[in-house]
Structures are given as C-alpha cells and as structure tokens.
Amino acid sequence: MEGPDKWALLDRLTIAADSFELSHRTLTVLKALLSFLPSRHIPDGPAGVVFASNARLSDRLHGMPESTLRRHLAQLVRLGLLVRRDSPNRKRFARNRGGEIASAFGFDLSPLVLQAELIERAASEAEAQQERLLAQRDRILVLRHALIRQEGNRALSDEAGRLLRRKPEAETLSQLEAQLRAALEAVESGALECEPSAPCLSLSTVQVSASDSQNERHIQDSDKSYLNSERTHRSKTPDVKTADNCKPSQEEAGVTLADVLETCKEARSFFPERLRDWRDLVRVGDQIAPMLGIDQPVLIEAKRNMGAESAAVTVLCLLEKAATIRSPGAYLRRLTQMACEGRFTLSPMLMALRNRGNCQLTT
C-alpha cells in the first residue's frame, strides 16, 4: 500500500516545523532519509525502512559530521517521526525475497504516514497564523504612516520601523499596534504636544487636530505648490505667491543644476537620461526617495520646509552617501528640522561631496 507523496509531506512538515520543534538541519537529515526511498510515495512495511549507513547518509548530506548526524537522527526518533529498527548486531541491512524486501533493519519512516493528518493540520494552522501576522503587520504599517503624517510620536514610529524589520511574535505586534493607536488618538485629540526632536510647525502650517481627510488635502495642496514653484520661477512673475516664495531658488542660493548633476553622479545609475531642468530633478528625487527607505510623509515634510528643489537635491546627496548613512529617512528628518529653524543650506553639503575629503554630509 502506497502512502502519501514524500516530498509533499516534507513540504508540509517544513511549514509546521515550529510545532514539531524541528530545526532546518534536522529537516535536512529527514530529507536525506526520504531520498533513499526509490518511489515518490512512502510505502508501508519493510519497503519503508531506510537502511543506509551513517557514512552514506553523511555523504548525501555533503559531509555532515557523524556526531551531528546522530544527534539529528535521535531528535527525529524522539519526536516520533521515525522508528529505529535495530538488528541483533545493530547493523542496518535488508533481506530480499522474490525481488522484494522481506525484512529490513534501519530507520522506519512509517510514523510519517501515521502522522500525515496531524502534520497537515499543524501546517494549516501555521499558515493561518502567518496570514494573521501579515495582516497585523499591514495594520501597523498603516498606523505608523498615519502617525508620521500627523507629526505624532516620532520615537514610537522609528521604533516600529526597526521592529518590523525583524520577526516579532504576535503578542509583541499586538502591543505595538495598541501603542500606535493610542498615539494617533492623542494626536487627533490635540493632547500630544510637539516633541523637542520634531520640527515644531505653526498651526498655520499643520493643523494637528484636523481630521485625516483634512490633513491629506493639506499635504496634497502643499505638494502642488512645490511642483509649481519651478513654473513660477520661470515666469518671473513677482506677484504670484507659492508655498516656497519665502525661500530663494537654488540658483539664487548659489547652487546651479549643473553643480548638482556634476556632484551627484549616483543617480545616473538609475536614471541615465539627461535631466533638463529642476522639474526633472524633483521627479527623480521623488523616485529615489522610496528606494532609500524614505517614507512619503517624510519627503513631503522635507519639501514643505526646504522647498521641492532643495529636498530633491538632498535626496540625491543621501544617495551618494547611502553606504555610510544608516537611516536616510532619519537623516532627512534632521535636515528638515534644521530647515524649519532656518539653519539649512545646500552649498556646504554639495561642497563636502565634491571634495570627498569630508566623508559626512554637513550643513
């Protein structure tokens, strides 16, 4: 009688590995044992006994030391996934009769067949748990982005980002989700004051107590004015006011587009086409920012305080030093805060990159 497909069963057992306290190495040993069965299905009786020696098993495991092999075999026996059938002299061998295996001594894989339903159930539960974790992570990401957008608890949003890069358990994720919800509620109720490390924006710039839809409209409207600043500059119409009219254009600040393109060469690796004007540079900066792990709300805030052109140049500078900057998003936040305080200029940063003698971006 044929049992289940051995490889399909191994796949399900791999998914349910945590339920059976199986390590990757132990599963590799089990896979080697299954490879000695000539058929794809696990047979019952003596035909389901693997009688390969430790030396042959070690060879199939690419030279695994026999002491390590014996430890993993003992773990499989202890978990009841296989049974050891010892001969009187503890040698492993099989006796044939009529072209079939009549008796065999070695590792009996029939317990895998008997536990097939248990393995399938454990794998299904593991998959369901994984889906719940993914859904929980998605909710936390949404809450974190909302908290960043509304200028909420910055330390908590940073910690959430670090935590999500690991593999936290469900309980940890639940606690984090509750903390993020509480922080958002505090922001919406106006109870959360501006943190010392965060850019303290006036109510005319950001209305913390406004609803999500109002904040979203504010960001979109402001973002349009950034992109329109280039058109306003070109037309040289002094009567037209934009969100950036209090900030000098890049060329007025002593930074030309040619200077930027000559200094920030890494962007050409991703966008080899020629950048003709500042609008093209802003577009490229918008595309590079997520590649560096910079969240959209952080980029929008940089545009609000620096201007769209300065923010784009800053992003290209961060790309130049991506190998030495641990968190480009946090770095851009700090520069945004300096811009909010009137202490940010592009020229020293570009000069440091041109000289290459100074390995840090300075302002």
Disulfide bonds with the S-S distance in Angstrom:
none
